[in-house]
Amino acid sequence: MSNLERRIKLHIKAQPHFFKASAHIGFENTLAKELAMLGIEECEIESGAVHLTAKLENVWQAIALSRCARGFEMRVAEFHCENFGRLEHKIKSIAWELYLPQNCGVYVKAFCEKSRLYHEGAVEERIKEWIGEGDILLRIRIKNDICSVWLDLCGEPLHKRGERWVEDAPMQETLAASILLRANFAGYEKLIDPMAGSGVFSLEAAKWRSNSAVILNRDFDFAKMPSFREAAFNNFLQKAKQPFALKEGEKFEILCSDKNKKAIETIKHNVGALPATPLLHITQSDFFSLPPEQNALLVLNPPYGKRLGKGKNLYREIGKKIEKDFSGCAFAIVCPPSEAANFEATLRKGALDKVCSYNGGLKISLLHLR
């Protein structure tokens, strides 16, 4: 074993480190719940993020299995910094050979707030000069003259799970998964997804409940780290199961539909990338024509914003349909805050769980009733 390998084993593999997992706004507790199911329980929550302490290999595994996290970063260093001389000294003193492959540089994103070093572009240019420019993302956060250095472990955001055809205004996979988990989707025998679009709710639920081996259709930047053990990671993937994988004798089905023919074609294309699953039933039908259902979870992502067009009473009509034909079901519906009151006005009495978040830059409300 070389001296570098010994240092990597001692300082990187053997020690717990501090990480930041990005969450969708309003779903921080949901991500913390998922991480606990994946074996990482030392978490602290802030707006849009979950901070965690864990060993690096456990975080690699969580990145592979998490469906709710948007990204993961590892804190490399933190220090007081009031000028470029101090910044240069501390950055150059980091043992980058423990974190980056030989001759590999970084591209830098700096965020400066209430600090004497306030010019983000100048910070980025200096650090690229000192370390070298490359394709691994390094985030520098300087607040109140305290600089924290974070190494991105994922590369592309985690909602990019591989190729997926999408319809207009697609919802990110990680947001759909967060909504499903918050709504306790695995506590029901049936999931109804009647305005499916490109099928993101149905696809996330099907993957989460699948018994098949974990298949990754993308690479992660942590695989470039000198500490990465490919054989051990692949062995983990072969043995790993999703937390909600169906147990023997357990029932679960997904009724996925949309009134738009093109949307159905998109869903079928996306389903074709999955291992064969008997869970998913796809039909072309209008939500307002669906027969009554009981004891299921209804998930809805209706049009909003410009897509709503002239359908100003859509959410009131959705509420009436739920009251008439799905009164025995739980539901989770995504809507613009301006329409939430119209929707609530038509519903049966009950304690609504309301979450404010964002989808594609638009403010949304998730209304959930168990």
C-alpha positions in Angstrom: 0.0 0.0 0.0 1.4 3.4 -1.0 1.7 6.3 1.3 -1.2 8.1 -0.6 -3.4 5.0 -0.2 -2.7 4.9 3.6 -3.6 8.6 3.9 -6.8 8.1 1.9 -7.8 5.2 4.1 -7.0 7.0 7.4 -8.3 10.5 6.6 -11.1 9.8 4.0 -12.5 6.3 4.3 -12.2 5.7 8.0 -13.5 9.1 9.3 -17.0 10.4 9.3 -17.4 13.6 7.3 -19.9 16.5 7.0 -22.3 16.5 4.0 -25.1 18.6 2.7 -28.0 17.0 0.9 -30.2 19.4 -1.1 -34.0 19.1 -0.7 -37.0 20.6 -2.4 -38.2 23.6 -0.3 -40.8 22.3 2.1 -39.7 18.7 1.9 -36.6 18.8 4.1 -38.2 16.5 6.7 -39.2 14.2 4.0 -35.6 13.9 2.7 -34.4 13.4 6.3 -36.9 10.5 6.7 -35.7 8.9 3.5 -32.0 9.2 4.6 -32.9 7.6 7.9 -34.4 4.6 5.9 -31.1 4.5 4.0 -29.1 4.2 7.3 -28.1 7.9 7.8 -29.7 9.3 10.9 -27.5 12.1 12.1 -29.2 14.9 10.3 -29.9 18.6 10.9 -32.5 20.5 8.8 -32.3 23.9 7.3 -34.3 25.6 4.5 -33.7 23.6 1.3 -31.1 21.2 2.8 -30.3 18.4 5.2 -26.9 18.4 6.8 -25.6 15.0 7.8 -22.6 13.4 9.4 -21.6 10.0 7.9 -18.8 7.9 6.4 -18.2 8.6 2.7 -19.0 5.1 1.5 -22.5 5.3 3.2 -23.2 8.6 1.4 -22.2 7.0 -2.0 -24.8 4.3 -1.3 -27.4 6.9 -0.3 -26.8 8.9 -3.5 -27.4 5.7 -5.5 -30.7 4.9 -3.7 -32.1 8.3 -2.8 -35.1 9.4 -4.9 -35.8 12.6 -3.0 -32.4 14.3 -2.8 -31.5 16.9 -5.4 -27.8 16.6 -4.8 -25.0 15.9 -2.3 -21.9 17.9 -1.3 -19.0 17.0 1.0 -17.4 19.7 3.1 -13.7 19.7 2.5 -12.7 22.6 4.7 -13.9 25.6 6.7 -11.8 28.5 7.9 -11.8 32.2 8.7 -11.0 34.3 5.6 -10.9 38.1 5.3 -8.6 38.6 2.2 -7.3 36.9 -0.9 -3.9 36.1 0.7 -5.6 34.2 3.5 -7.9 32.4 1.0 -5.0 31.4 -1.2 -3.0 30.0 1.8 -5.9 27.9 3.1 -7.0 26.6 -0.3 -3.5 25.6 -1.2 -3.0 23.9 2.2 -5.9 21.4 1.5 -4.6 18.0 0.6 -6.4 17.9 -2.7 -4.8 14.6 -3.7 -7.1 12.9 -1.2 -10.2 14.2 -3.0 -9.3 14.7 -6.6 -7.7 12.4 -9.2 -4.2 13.2 -10.4 -4.1 16.3 -12.7 -7.8 16.9 -12.2 -9.0 20.5 -11.7 -12.3 22.0 -10.7 -14.9 24.5 -11.9 -15.9 26.9 -9.1 -19.2 28.4 -8.0 -18.7 31.1 -5.3 -21.4 32.6 -3.0 -20.4 35.6 -0.9 -22.5 37.3 1.7 -21.7 39.9 4.4 -17.9 39.4 3.9 -14.9 41.5 3.0 -14.4 39.1 0.1 -17.6 40.0 -1.8 -16.7 39.6 -5.5 -17.8 36.1 -6.4 -16.3 36.2 -9.9 -12.9 37.2 -8.5 -13.0 34.3 -5.9 -13.9 31.8 -8.7 -11.0 32.9 -10.9 -8.4 32.9 -8.2 -9.3 29.4 -7.0 -9.3 28.0 -10.5 -5.8 29.4 -10.9 -4.6 27.9 -7.6 -6.1 24.4 -8.1 -6.4 24.1 -11.9 -9.5 24.1 -14.0 -11.5 20.9 -14.6 -14.9 19.4 -14.6 -15.6 18.6 -11.0 -17.8 21.2 -9.2 -16.4 23.0 -6.2 -18.7 25.3 -4.3 -17.2 28.1 -2.1 -19.5 29.8 0.4 -18.1 32.8 2.2 -20.4 34.3 4.9 -19.4 36.7 7.7 -15.8 36.1 6.6 -16.1 32.3 7.2 -15.3 30.3 4.1 -16.6 26.7 3.6 -15.4 24.6 0.8 -17.7 22.0 -0.7 -17.0 19.2 -3.2 -20.0 18.2 -5.4 -20.4 14.4 -5.4 -23.0 14.0 -8.0 -22.2 15.9 -11.2 -25.6 16.4 -12.8 -28.5 17.0 -10.5 -30.1 13.8 -9.1 -33.4 14.2 -10.8 -31.6 13.3 -14.0 -31.9 9.5 -13.7 -31.3 8.8 -17.4 -33.3 9.4 -20.5 -36.9 10.3 -20.0 -39.3 11.8 -22.6 -41.3 14.6 -21.1 -44.5 16.6 -21.8 -45.0 20.3 -21.3 -43.9 21.7 -17.9 -42.5 18.4 -16.5 -42.2 17.8 -12.8 -38.7 16.8 -11.6 -38.5 13.2 -10.5 -37.1 14.2 -7.1 -40.1 16.5 -6.4 -42.5 13.7 -7.4 -40.7 11.2 -5.1 -40.8 13.7 -2.2 -44.6 14.2 -2.7 -45.1 10.4 -2.8 -43.1 9.8 0.3 -44.7 12.6 2.3 -48.1 11.2 1.3 -47.1 7.7 2.5 -47.8 6.2 -0.9 -46.5 2.7 0.3 -49.3 2.6 2.9 -51.9 2.0 0.2 -52.6 -0.9 -2.1 -53.4 1.4 -5.0 -52.0 4.6 -6.5 -54.2 6.6 -8.9 -52.3 9.0 -11.2 -55.0 10.3 -13.6 -53.4 13.5 -15.0 -50.1 11.7 -15.5 -48.4 13.8 -18.2 -45.1 12.0 -18.8 -45.9 9.6 -15.9 -43.4 10.9 -13.3 -45.5 9.9 -10.3 -46.2 6.5 -11.7 -42.6 5.9 -12.7 -41.2 6.9 -9.4 -43.7 4.7 -7.5 -43.0 1.7 -9.8 -39.3 2.0 -9.3 -39.5 2.4 -5.6 -41.7 -0.6 -5.2 -39.8 -2.8 -7.7 -38.0 -5.9 -6.5 -35.5 -5.7 -9.3 -31.8 -4.8 -8.7 -30.8 -1.2 -8.6 -29.9 -0.1 -12.1 -28.1 3.2 -12.6 -28.4 4.9 -16.0 -25.9 7.6 -15.2 -22.5 8.2 -13.6 -21.7 10.2 -10.5 -18.7 12.5 -9.8 -17.8 10.6 -6.6 -16.7 7.7 -8.8 -13.7 9.9 -9.8 -12.5 10.3 -6.2 -9.2 8.4 -5.4 -11.1 6.7 -2.5 -13.8 5.2 -4.7 -13.9 1.4 -4.8 -15.8 0.4 -7.9 -15.9 -3.3 -7.1 -17.3 -2.7 -3.7 -19.9 -0.2 -5.0 -21.1 -2.5 -7.8 -21.4 -5.4 -5.2 -23.6 -3.1 -3.1 -25.8 -2.3 -6.1 -26.3 -5.9 -6.9 -27.5 -6.7 -3.4 -29.4 -3.5 -2.6 -33.1 -3.1 -2.6 -35.2 0.0 -2.5 -36.8 0.6 1.0 -40.3 0.1 -0.3 -39.6 -3.0 -2.4 -42.7 -5.2 -2.3 -42.7 -8.1 0.2 -44.0 -11.5 -0.7 -47.8 -11.4 -0.8 -48.0 -7.6 -0.6 -50.4 -5.9 -3.0 -49.8 -2.7 -4.9 -51.0 -1.4 -8.3 -50.7 1.9 -10.2 -53.5 3.2 -12.3 -51.8 5.7 -14.7 -53.9 7.7 -17.2 -54.1 10.9 -19.1 -56.7 12.2 -21.6 -54.0 13.2 -24.1 -52.9 10.6 -26.6 -49.4 12.0 -27.0 -48.9 11.8 -23.2 -49.9 8.2 -23.2 -47.3 7.5 -25.9 -44.7 9.3 -23.8 -45.5 7.3 -20.7 -45.3 4.0 -22.6 -41.9 5.0 -24.0 -40.7 5.9 -20.4 -42.1 2.6 -19.0 -40.2 0.7 -21.7 -36.9 1.7 -20.0 -38.0 -0.1 -16.8 -37.7 -3.8 -16.0 -41.0 -5.5 -16.8 -43.5 -4.7 -14.0 -47.0 -5.9 -13.5 -47.7 -3.0 -11.1 -48.4 -0.4 -13.8 -51.7 -0.1 -15.8 -51.8 2.6 -18.4 -55.0 3.9 -20.1 -56.1 6.9 -22.1 -59.0 8.5 -20.2 -60.3 11.8 -18.8 -60.0 12.2 -15.0 -63.6 13.5 -14.9 -64.9 10.2 -16.5 -63.1 7.8 -14.2 -65.2 5.4 -12.1 -65.3 5.8 -8.3 -62.5 4.3 -6.2 -62.0 3.7 -2.5 -59.0 3.1 -0.2 -56.4 4.4 -2.6 -54.0 7.4 -2.9 -54.9 9.9 -5.6 -52.0 12.0 -6.9 -52.7 15.0 -9.2 -50.6 17.5 -10.9 -53.1 19.5 -13.0 -52.2 22.4 -15.3 -51.4 25.7 -13.7 -49.9 29.0 -14.8 -50.1 29.5 -18.6 -51.1 25.9 -19.2 -54.3 26.5 -17.2 -55.6 28.7 -20.0 -59.3 29.4 -19.7 -59.9 26.6 -17.2 -60.5 29.0 -14.3 -62.8 26.7 -12.4 -60.6 23.6 -12.9 -59.6 23.2 -9.3 -63.1 23.7 -8.0 -64.3 21.0 -10.5 -61.5 18.7 -9.4 -62.6 19.1 -5.8 -66.2 18.2 -6.7 -65.0 15.1 -8.5 -63.0 14.0 -5.5 -65.9 14.5 -3.2 -68.3 12.6 -5.5 -66.2 9.6 -6.6 -63.0 9.5 -4.4 -64.3 10.5 -1.0 -62.9 7.3 0.5 -59.4 8.0 -0.9 -56.5 10.0 0.4 -55.1 12.5 -2.1 -52.1 14.7 -2.8 -52.7 17.5 -5.3 -50.3 20.1 -6.6 -51.8 23.5 -7.4 -50.8 27.2 -7.5 -51.3 29.0 -4.2 -54.0 31.2 -5.8 -56.1 28.2 -6.6 -55.7 26.4 -3.3 -58.7 28.2 -1.7 -61.0 27.2 -4.7 -59.9 23.6 -4.2 -60.3 23.5 -0.5 -63.8 25.1 -0.6 -65.2 22.1 -2.3 -63.6 19.4 -0.1 -64.9 17.5 2.9 -63.9 18.6 6.3 -60.5 17.3 7.3 -57.0 18.3 8.4 -55.2 19.3 5.2 -51.4 19.0 5.2 -50.2 22.0 3.2 -46.7 22.4 1.9 -45.4 25.4 0.0 -42.6 24.6 -2.6 -41.5 25.4 -6.2 -41.9 23.4 -9.4 -39.9 24.7 -12.4 -39.5 28.1 -10.7 -43.2 28.5 -10.1 -44.6 28.7 -6.5 -46.9 25.7 -5.7 -48.9 24.3 -2.9 -49.2 20.6 -2.1 -52.5 19.8 -0.5 -52.5 16.4 1.1 -55.3 14.7 3.0 -54.8 11.2 4.5 
